[in-house]
Each structure stands twice: as C-alpha cells, then as structure tokens.
Amino acid sequence: MDIKIQGGKSIKGEVETHGAKNCVTKELVASLLTSSECVLENVPDIIDVSLTLDMITALGGKVERKDRSCVVRTSNIKLMKRSEIDSFSGKSRVPILLCGPLLARLGEVFVPSLGGCNIGPRPIDFHINALKSLGAIVEENEDGLYLKADGLMGAKIALDYPSVGATEQVLLSSVLAKGKTVLSNAAVEPEIIDLVSLLQKMGAEISVDTDRQITIVGVEKLHGYRHVAMPDRLEAVSWACAAIATGGEVLVKDARQKDMITFLNKYRQIGGGFEVRDNGIKFWRETDIVKPVFIETDVHPGFMTDWQQPFVVVLTQADGVSIVHETVYENRFGFTETLNKMGAKIQLYRDCLGGMSCRFGQRNYLHSAVIVGRTPLKAGKIVVPDLRAGFSYIIAALIAKGVSQIQNINIIERGYEDFVGKLTSLGVDVCS
C-alpha cells in the first residue's frame, strides 16, 4: 500500500500510545514458559504482535484478543509443521527467542531464518553462544537452526556487547534451567526491566545489579501472569520529532518521562519544548529555529539508536552543523541517501566523529554523519526500507514542499498502530 502526504503544514493534536513493540512481543513469547493462563494488557494492534500470536497458535497455543488484552494458554504446545515454519521465515527476529521456552517445554526446536528491519547485519552469534553455554546442541543450515537439549543448565555468560536481544535470550532460556546463571555485560533497557518484572511475576528468581550483571536462579516451574506492558517510548519519540520538525504541537498520551530522560535532554538542547503531564507528555518547538547538536548513540541509559533516525531528519532543519556518531549498529545511516535526494546535506564518514572511538572505528563502516542545515526539503517518491527509517521519512514528507508518495508503508505498520489515522487526526493531508 502507498500513501501520499502533502507537506508544509504544522501538526497539532494528540495521539495515544500503547505497549512497546520491543517488549510486548517478548512478553508474549514468555507465555510459552508455562502451561498456565497468561494475560498481557496494553497490547498494540501492530503486525509484529499479530505475527508473534500466529507463531504461538502454530505451536498449539490458544490466543484470545479483546480490546487491548491478549489471553494466551499454552498447555498443549507442540513443534510446528515445516510448512508453518516456512511461513514465518524472514518476517521477524522474534523466532530466535522461542528457543529457550521450547527447549524447556519440548526439548527441541527449529527456528526459521530470521527477518526484521534492514539496518545492516545483526548477527545472532550472541544468541547461539548463550544457548550453547546453557547446554543446547545447535545445528545450523540454510533454512534455519535446529536445537535440542535434555534440560538446560545454568552457566556464567559474558556478552561482548550489551545486546538487548541476547539479554532477552538468556532471560527466557535460563529461568527454567537447573542452577544459577550469571549474565555479565547485560542490556538494561527499560524494555528489559519490564520483561524481568513479568518473569518475576511468573515466579522467576532474577536480580539485576548496578554493574550490568543479571543473576537468574532457575526454578522448576513458572505460573501464569497478568501484566500491563510499558508504553512505547520509540513511538513517543517519533511523534515528538514530528512536532518540532513541523513547528507543531503534539500530546503523546501515556508517554513516560523516566523512559526518555536522555532524549528529552537532547530535545531541549535543540529548541524543543515539552511538558510532562499526568496523562503523557506534550511536545512542541520552543525556539524560532532548531539548534544544531552532537549526538552519540549508545546502550541504555545513553541515546537510543532507534531515536537517531527521526532526530537526523529534525537536524536537517537546524541552523548549523550537527554530528551524529552511531555506535550500536554499523550500517544505520543508509536511510540518509533518500533524505539527500530530498534536499538534505548529510555526509557520512568512517571515522568516529565528535566523541570517543567506538567498536566500529577503523573498520570501514560509515557510522558517523555530519548534517548541514538548514536545508529545505522537497517532496519525492519514497520507498520505506525499515521500520524506524520509515517513520523518519514520514517526518521528512511532513516538512517537505509538495506531495510525497510513500511506498511500503506496511513496514511502518509493523511497529506503529494506525499511524495513518493518527496523522490524519493531527491535521495531515493523507490520501492513498
């Protein structure tokens, strides 16, 4: 499906956010750890959630959706048929997280080839090494991974990098393992803590230390949960960037300050205004011009890599030179080519600009960007490559002169519920 957006108009109004995509899908996977009923609330109506529920159903689980709640029962799970496995191949990265629960319940699992956003290589070595450390036997072929285990065992695991996905893998795989698992250099993003809270409700024994060490003592059995998923801070940031970029005003309902402190500081530095309310956060542009800034992405509590792309679009409208140093993904600036075609002036560099050297330095990766503003953007024909770049292109279309045509908006629907409807409610001229 394609849409057309008439640019050059400030947005104004309010939008409602629901559960974060980056934790809701993992918390639904956690329902496979028990045969008891699980209830997850504040669930968004997005493609990745539907895909996860379809996988649970294919495994023999029973799923009921009502309003914002999902009731999941997995008392009679089984391995998927090969035809069912193939239907999920390449569509999401969630399947790799099925490994721990299914090894605990069934002793074996086949995981299809992974998909997800096209933002450069995202190797699953961390996942595989962690599972091997816990005692899984892993066989890899062109179609995916076959794993088996006669009971997982606790282990000491040290991550080379605090990967969110690998941390989730260890949590989901070790809560039913025998003995103690000590995970060093773990990710501690709010979505991770939300998952830990849910697992604790299920009866897991998990402690999170201040030095990025997470200790899990395996238990014999977990029970069901009732849990309200945290709101999506990534969606909140997307609408905040749209507000300042267009000189508009948006109340993002249910956005939480504590999840966005680092972003809010940078937002204020470039001239953004915000007001924290009981029901969310209101965003607008407080200064006449957007101010340039230096940003370096990092793991939590640093500036999140998923915030970088919409922020870059805003910085094309800043009065001066901004620098963005990406340290989480090595190839996440591919989306800037389209912005340059629309009139932006963004130059990519292999050097670690503006900050300390990172793990991508001297490795031939274009992982630093210099953005020269202010540059007027012109409408164009835009093809959405991935989820976060997709919404960033929406922001670019909102500030561009003329009518932009955006293709592949179904990719944006993977993580943003009814975003076209929300655009319309904010006064944007949208047509298909």
C-alpha positions in Angstrom: 0.0 0.0 0.0 1.2 3.5 -0.8 0.1 6.9 0.6 0.6 10.5 -0.4 1.4 13.3 2.1 1.0 17.0 1.5 3.9 18.6 3.3 4.5 22.1 4.7 1.9 22.0 7.4 2.3 22.0 11.2 0.8 19.1 13.0 -1.4 19.6 16.1 -3.4 17.4 18.4 -2.9 14.3 20.4 -2.0 10.7 19.8 -2.3 7.6 22.0 0.5 5.1 22.5 0.2 1.6 23.8 2.5 -1.2 24.7 6.1 -1.1 23.3 6.7 -3.3 20.4 10.1 -4.1 21.7 8.7 -5.7 24.9 5.2 -6.8 24.0 6.4 -9.4 21.5 9.0 -10.8 24.0 6.4 -10.9 26.8 4.0 -12.9 24.7 6.8 -15.4 24.0 7.3 -15.7 27.8 3.8 -17.2 27.9 5.4 -20.4 26.4 7.3 -20.9 29.6 4.2 -22.0 31.5 1.1 -24.1 30.9 -1.0 -21.6 33.0 -3.0 -18.8 31.5 -1.2 -15.6 30.8 -2.9 -12.2 30.3 -1.0 -9.3 28.7 -2.6 -5.8 28.7 -1.9 -2.6 26.8 -1.2 -4.6 23.6 -0.9 -2.6 20.4 -2.6 -3.7 17.2 0.5 -4.0 15.0 1.9 -6.5 12.6 4.7 -7.8 14.8 2.2 -8.6 17.6 0.0 -10.5 15.2 2.9 -12.4 13.8 4.0 -13.4 17.3 0.5 -14.6 18.2 0.3 -16.5 15.0 3.5 -18.4 15.9 2.1 -19.2 19.4 -1.0 -20.5 17.7 1.0 -22.6 15.2 2.7 -24.1 18.3 -0.6 -25.3 19.6 -1.3 -22.3 21.9 -4.8 -20.7 22.3 -5.0 -17.0 21.9 -7.8 -14.6 22.6 -7.7 -10.9 21.9 -10.1 -8.4 23.4 -9.7 -4.7 23.2 -6.1 -4.2 24.5 -5.7 -7.5 26.2 -4.3 -10.8 25.0 -5.1 -14.1 26.8 -2.7 -16.9 26.0 -2.9 -20.5 27.0 -0.1 -22.9 26.0 -0.9 -26.1 28.0 -0.7 -28.3 24.8 2.2 -26.9 22.7 3.9 -28.9 20.0 6.6 -28.4 17.4 5.4 -26.5 14.3 4.9 -28.3 11.0 7.6 -27.5 8.4 5.0 -25.6 6.2 4.1 -23.5 9.2 7.8 -22.8 10.0 8.4 -21.7 6.4 5.5 -19.2 6.6 7.4 -17.3 9.3 10.8 -17.4 7.7 12.4 -14.0 7.1 9.5 -12.0 8.6 10.7 -11.2 12.1 13.6 -11.7 14.6 11.2 -12.9 17.3 11.5 -16.7 16.4 15.1 -16.9 17.8 13.6 -16.1 21.2 11.3 -19.2 21.1 14.4 -21.3 21.7 14.6 -21.2 25.5 10.9 -21.7 26.2 10.6 -24.6 23.7 13.8 -26.3 24.8 12.4 -26.2 28.3 9.0 -27.5 27.4 9.7 -29.8 24.4 13.5 -30.4 24.4 13.9 -29.4 20.8 13.1 -26.5 18.4 13.6 -25.5 14.8 13.9 -21.7 14.2 13.5 -20.4 10.6 15.7 -17.8 9.0 15.4 -14.5 10.7 14.0 -11.3 9.3 13.3 -7.9 10.7 14.4 -4.4 9.7 17.0 -3.9 7.0 19.5 -1.9 9.0 22.7 -3.8 8.4 24.0 -7.1 9.7 22.6 -8.2 13.1 24.4 -11.5 13.7 22.8 -14.0 16.1 26.2 -15.2 17.4 25.3 -13.8 20.9 22.1 -15.9 20.9 23.7 -19.1 19.7 26.7 -18.8 22.1 24.5 -18.1 25.0 22.3 -21.2 24.2 25.3 -23.4 23.8 26.6 -22.2 27.2 23.4 -23.2 28.7 23.8 -26.7 27.2 21.9 -26.6 23.9 23.2 -28.5 21.0 22.9 -26.3 17.9 22.9 -27.4 14.2 22.7 -24.6 11.6 21.7 -24.9 8.0 20.4 -22.7 5.2 16.8 -22.9 6.4 17.5 -22.0 10.0 18.6 -23.6 13.3 17.8 -26.9 14.9 18.4 -27.1 18.6 18.0 -29.8 21.2 18.7 -30.2 24.9 18.0 -32.6 27.6 17.4 -29.8 30.1 19.3 -26.6 30.1 21.9 -25.9 32.8 22.8 -22.6 34.4 26.1 -21.0 33.3 28.3 -17.9 33.5 27.8 -15.9 30.4 29.7 -12.7 29.4 28.4 -10.8 26.5 31.0 -9.0 24.3 28.4 -6.2 23.9 25.3 -5.5 25.9 22.9 -6.8 23.3 19.2 -6.4 24.0 18.3 -9.5 22.0 21.0 -11.7 23.6 20.0 -10.5 27.1 16.3 -11.4 26.4 17.5 -14.8 25.1 19.4 -15.5 28.3 16.5 -14.4 30.5 13.9 -16.6 28.6 16.3 -19.6 28.4 17.7 -19.6 32.0 14.6 -19.1 34.2 13.7 -22.8 33.9 17.3 -24.0 33.7 18.9 -26.0 36.5 21.1 -24.0 38.7 22.3 -20.4 38.6 23.0 -18.3 35.5 25.2 -15.1 35.8 25.0 -12.8 32.8 27.7 -10.1 32.6 27.6 -7.0 30.4 23.8 -7.4 30.1 21.5 -4.8 28.5 19.4 -2.9 31.0 17.0 -1.0 28.7 13.5 -0.3 30.2 12.1 -3.0 27.9 14.5 -5.5 29.5 13.4 -4.4 33.0 9.8 -4.7 32.0 10.4 -8.3 30.9 12.3 -9.0 34.1 9.3 -7.7 36.1 6.9 -10.0 34.1 9.1 -13.1 34.6 9.3 -12.3 38.3 5.5 -12.2 38.5 5.7 -15.7 37.0 7.8 -17.0 39.8 11.3 -16.5 38.4 14.2 -15.6 40.6 16.1 -12.7 38.9 18.3 -10.0 40.4 19.7 -7.0 38.4 22.8 -5.5 39.7 24.2 -2.0 39.1 27.2 -3.3 37.1 25.1 -4.7 34.3 25.1 -8.2 35.9 21.9 -10.2 36.0 21.7 -13.3 38.1 19.0 -15.9 37.4 18.3 -18.8 39.7 16.4 -21.5 37.7 13.1 -22.7 39.1 11.3 -26.0 38.4 8.0 -24.4 37.3 6.6 -21.0 36.4 2.9 -19.9 36.7 0.9 -17.5 34.6 0.9 -13.8 34.7 -1.2 -10.7 34.4 0.9 -7.8 33.2 0.5 -4.3 31.7 3.2 -3.7 29.1 5.1 -0.5 29.3 4.2 2.3 26.8 6.2 2.6 23.6 8.9 5.2 24.1 10.1 4.8 20.5 6.7 5.9 19.2 6.6 8.8 21.6 10.0 10.0 20.3 8.7 9.7 16.7 5.8 12.0 17.3 8.0 14.4 19.4 10.3 14.7 16.4 7.4 15.3 14.1 6.2 18.1 16.4 9.4 20.0 16.5 10.2 19.4 12.8 6.9 20.9 11.6 6.7 23.6 14.3 3.6 21.9 15.6 2.3 20.7 19.0 1.5 17.1 19.9 0.4 15.5 23.2 1.6 11.9 23.3 -0.7 10.2 25.7 0.8 7.7 28.2 4.4 8.6 27.3 6.6 8.3 30.4 9.4 10.7 31.3 11.5 8.1 33.1 11.9 6.1 29.9 13.0 9.1 27.8 15.3 11.3 30.0 18.3 11.2 27.7 16.1 12.0 24.7 14.3 14.8 26.5 17.7 16.5 27.3 18.7 16.5 23.7 15.3 17.6 22.6 15.5 20.6 24.9 19.0 21.4 23.6 17.9 21.7 20.0 15.0 24.0 21.0 12.2 21.6 21.7 9.7 22.2 24.5 7.9 19.6 26.5 5.5 19.4 29.4 5.2 16.3 31.5 1.6 15.7 32.4 -0.3 13.0 34.3 -1.6 11.5 31.1 1.5 11.9 28.9 4.0 14.4 27.5 3.2 17.4 25.3 5.9 18.3 22.7 6.4 21.5 20.6 9.1 23.7 19.2 10.0 26.3 21.8 12.5 28.4 19.8 12.2 30.1 16.4 14.9 27.9 15.0 16.2 24.4 15.6 19.7 24.4 17.1 22.5 22.0 15.9 23.8 19.4 18.4 26.2 16.5 18.8 24.7 13.1 19.4 26.3 9.7 20.2 24.1 6.7 20.3 24.7 4.1 23.0 23.0 1.4 25.0 20.7 2.5 27.9 20.9 4.9 29.6 22.5 6.5 26.5 20.8 8.0 23.5 19.0 5.1 21.9 19.9 4.1 18.3 16.2 3.9 17.4 15.9 7.6 18.3 18.7 8.5 15.9 16.8 8.3 12.6 13.9 10.7 13.3 16.3 13.0 15.1 18.5 13.2 12.0 15.5 14.4 10.0 14.9 17.2 12.6 18.6 18.2 12.4 18.3 18.8 8.6 16.2 21.8 9.7 18.8 23.0 12.4 20.6 26.3 11.8 24.2 25.0 11.6 26.2 21.8 11.6 25.3 18.7 13.7 27.2 15.5 14.2 25.7 12.1 14.9 28.0 9.2 15.9 26.3 5.8 15.7 27.9 3.2 18.0 25.2 0.5 18.2 24.6 -0.6 14.5 27.4 -0.2 12.0 25.3 0.5 8.9 22.3 2.5 10.2 22.8 5.6 8.0 21.6 4.0 4.8 18.4 6.0 5.0 20.2 9.3 4.6 20.6 8.7 0.8 16.9 9.4 0.3 17.0 12.4 2.6 19.8 13.9 0.5 17.7 13.3 -2.7 15.0 15.4 -1.0 17.5 18.2 -0.4 19.3 17.4 2.8 23.0 17.8 3.2 24.3 14.8 5.0 27.8 13.4 4.7 28.8 10.1 6.1 32.2 9.2 7.5 34.1 6.1 8.6 35.8 8.0 11.4 34.4 8.2 15.0 33.4 11.9 14.8 32.8 14.1 17.8 33.3 11.5 20.5 35.4 8.6 21.7 36.4 5.8 19.4 33.8 3.0 19.2 34.0 -0.6 18.1 33.3 0.4 14.5 36.2 2.8 14.3 38.9 1.9 11.7 36.7 -0.9 10.3 35.4 0.8 7.1 31.9 1.4 8.4 30.1 4.7 7.5 28.9 5.2 11.1 29.3 9.0 11.6 27.1 11.6 10.0 27.6 15.4 9.5 24.3 17.2 8.9 24.5 20.7 7.5 21.3 22.7 8.0 19.0 24.4 7.5 18.0 22.8 4.2 14.6 23.0 2.7 13.3 19.6 1.7 11.3 18.8 -1.5 8.7 16.1 -1.9 9.6 12.9 -3.6 8.9 9.3 -4.2 10.0 7.4 -1.1 10.4 3.7 -0.6 10.4 2.6 3.1 13.4 0.3 3.9 12.8 -0.4 7.5 10.6 0.5 10.5 12.3 3.4 12.1 13.6 4.9 8.8 10.1 4.6 7.5 8.6 6.9 10.2 11.6 9.2 9.7 10.6 9.5 6.0 7.1 10.4 7.2 8.6 13.3 9.1 10.6 14.4 6.1 7.5 14.3 4.0 5.6 16.4 6.5 8.2 19.2 6.3 8.9 18.9 2.5 7.4 21.2 0.0 4.9 19.4 -2.2 3.3 16.0 -2.2 5.4 13.0 -1.3 4.5 9.4 -2.3 5.5 6.8 0.3 5.7 3.1 -0.7 5.8 0.0 1.6 4.0 1.6 4.5 3.2 -1.9 5.7 6.7 -1.9 7.1 5.8 1.0 9.3 2.7 -0.8 10.5 5.0 -3.5 12.0 5.5 -1.1 14.9 3.1 1.8 14.7 -0.6 1.2 15.2 -2.9 3.1 12.9 -0.2 5.7 12.1 -2.1 6.9 9.0 -5.2 7.5 11.2 -3.1 9.3 13.7 -1.5 11.5 11.0 -5.0 12.5 9.8 -6.1 13.3 13.4 -3.1 15.7 13.6 -4.3 17.6 10.6 -2.1 16.0 7.9 -3.4 15.7 4.4 -3.1 12.0 3.6 -4.5 10.0 0.7 -3.9 6.6 -0.8 
